[in-house]
Amino acid sequence: MKIDILTIFPEMFDGFLNTSIIKRAIQNKLVDIQIHDIRKYSKDPHKKVDDYGYGGGRGMVLMPQPIFDAVDDLKKENTKVILMTPQGVTYKQKIAYDLAKEKHLILICGHYEGFDERIRTLADMEISIGDYVLTGGELASMVITDSITRLIDGVIEKESHLNDSFNSNLLDYPVYTKPIDFKGMKVPEVLLSGHHANIAKYRQNEALKKTKQRRPDLLENGDNNG
């Protein structure tokens, strides 16, 4: 898979691309993630990419020309263009699975007051990672890139993400490691029993109990995978 991210702050991605699972996935050529500075596509002599919005109001607005030219330069026949915006569809695990099947994604990060409305015509999909507003779409694009990358075959063991929270409308079951007794809090005996069927039943029951306590809406709406 190839992921191209359009941003006016490419330096924000330095640590993200050079750490942990994302770094290994890139090194193993399981995913190709490229960061593109929108300013490089600006035709303004000073590489300006934003201006005041017509009609007044505070804040600067991203101009269409640099972003249109960037998408035209990067887009292929099988590309899906995604706009990071709080007005988009709320991101869910099922969307992550769907996007992980794509061959090429372009993620456009908004910033400042927003972007020229005409930029929306470029997008195949608009995504929000939650009902709150960030200073820009960079963090949102990292969230989406991370959640997609870990689903690509070979990045992590398939069993690891099949048991994730939000699969089958349930939060993940509790997990434990050494020591068995920590400050009087003990690992449940069933997990030490070696009885796989009993362990599976325990984990299912605990996942259901945790979901009822913390996210009963997941059980009520019947929305698979989140």
PyMOL commands that set and color helices and strands:
alter all, ss='L'
color gray80, all
select helices_A, chain A and resi 10-17+20-27+38-41+64-74+93-99+117-122+138-149+158-162+167-169+189-192+196-214+216-221
alter helices_A, ss='H'
color red, helices_A
select strands_A, chain A and resi 2-7+32-37+50-52+60-62+79-90+104-109+114-115+125-128+181-182+185-186
alter strands_A, ss='S'
color yellow, strands_A
deselect
rebuild
show_as cartoon
